[in-house]
Amino acid sequence: MDRSLKKIKLVHVTTVPQTLGFFRGQIAFLKKRGFEIYAISSPGELGNQFSRREDVRFYPIQMTRNIDLWSDLKALIQLWIQFRNIKPGIVHAHTPKSGFLGVLSARFAGVPVVFLSVFGLPQMTMVGSKKRLMNMLTRLSCSLAHKVWCDSFSMRDFLTEHKLCAQKKAVVMAKGSVNGVDAVETFSPELYKPNVRINIRDLLGIPRESIVLGFSGRIAQDKGTHELAEAWRLLPPPYFNWELRR
């Protein structure tokens, strides 16, 4: 077979299967253009659902968010074995833990093209030896990757200014995003009747004339929840009457 006619194998690697949901739409786009897509993440029903929905092969490999030398070494070896079996043309590793393990194992396996996504850095809220260790691992991950995809210009600037990544490697897609914003099927106002907004406010006990500020994400320090709460407290009257709703 002519090598030019072969499909390019692309493997996405994430620490937890929830992250795979960020690539919804992107997978189908790439498949239509001749890519053969695989996904590797920790075991979980969300990974199986992603596999069925996107019609891609899913390989479960247990990975932890925290540093665990034995678990990390085991995952590194398993990733290397999968890459040697799949023989991908591209490995795209996401999130801090699987980013490091994915990039390192891909280079060991001789994968031709290795991408790293940096959509957040947990060490931004760390101090001391743990921060220095995370910075060292980030530098190593960036140095081994061929390109480093940042989700914003501020993230790219942080990486380069703190010498965590070479400036020539760090790139931002468009004006910054993980997978864009679906303004057609998800966030389009045309999908909802005019009374939906009123009904939701009534259900949550929010006055219909109030300005609503929202936050979507894990309630964790490294997501900036403390800074968000402080910003809300700075709002002048009549906007200071805020409350936390989950």
Summary of the structure (lengths in Angstrom):
residues: 246
radius of gyration: 20.7
end to end distance: 56.0
largest distance: 70.9
contacts: 659
relative contact order: 0.09
helix: 46%
strand: 14%
